[in-house]
C-alpha cells in the first residue's frame, strides 16, 4: 500500500485528503501540544539568533539537542494520545 493509499483507521478517510481529516483529541491535549510547540518555536528562534551572533558551536549544538528532545516529547505525547483514542477504538 502506497503512502497515498493509507487510511486513517479512526475516520476512514484516505490520507491524501488531509483537509477532511481532523484529530479527535480533547481541548486539553490540543492546548498542551500547542503550548509545547510554541516553546519549541521560541527555542528555534533563539538558536537562529545564536548563530547570527556567532555563538560558540558547543552552545548552539546543546540548544539544538534540547529542541530536538522537546520535539521528541511532543511526538511521544501525540503518539500516546493517538494510541489511547484512535487505535483503541479500532481494536
N, C-alpha and C positions, 0 to 999 in steps of 0.2 A: 504494500500500500504506500503510495507516494505521500509526501507531506500535504499536498493539496487535497488528498482524498481522506485524510484522517478526520474523524468525527469526535466532537466533544461528547463524552458519554452522558453528561448531565442534561444538555439541552438538545442533543441530537441534531446539531447544525454542523454542516461541513465547515472545516476550519478556514476555507478560502473566503467565506462570507463573514469575516470578523466583525463587520459593522453590526450584524444582527445578534452577536453573542454578548452576553452580559455575565458578570460574576454574580454569585449567589451568596456573597459574604455579608455579614452584619455591618451596620454602620460603624460599630466599634472597631471591627477588624479593618475596615477601609480607612478610618481615621488613623489607626496605628500604622498602617502601611504608608499612608501619605506623609505622616509625621516623620517616619524613618527616612523616606525618600527626600524630604525637604532638608533634613540634617545632612544627608549624603550629598545633596546638591551644594550645600554650603561648604562641605569638605572639598569637593571638586573645585569650586571657585577659589578656595584657599590654596589648593595645590597649584592652580594656574598662577595665582599671584606670587607664590613662592618661586616658581620657575621664572616668571617675568622679573623678579628681583634677584635672580642669580643665587638663590639659596643653595646651601651645601647639599650635595647629592644624597647623602645619607638621610638628611632630614626630609627631603622630598620623597625618597623611597619609603620611609617609615609612614608618611602620611598616605601614600598610595596604598600601602599594605593595609592601613587602617580603613580606608574607603572600601577596598575590596572585601575586607572582613565584614563591614557593615552591609554591603550588598549581598554577601552570602547569608547574612542573618535575615534579610528581607526575603530572599529566596526560600530559606528554610521555613520561615513563618508562613509564607504563601503556600508552599507545598503541604505543610501540616494542615492548614485550614482546608485546602483542596481535598486532601485525603479524608478528612473528617466530615466533609459535606458531600461534595460531588461524587467521589468514588464510593463512599459508604452507601449512599443512596442507590447506586447502581448494583451493589452486591446484594 
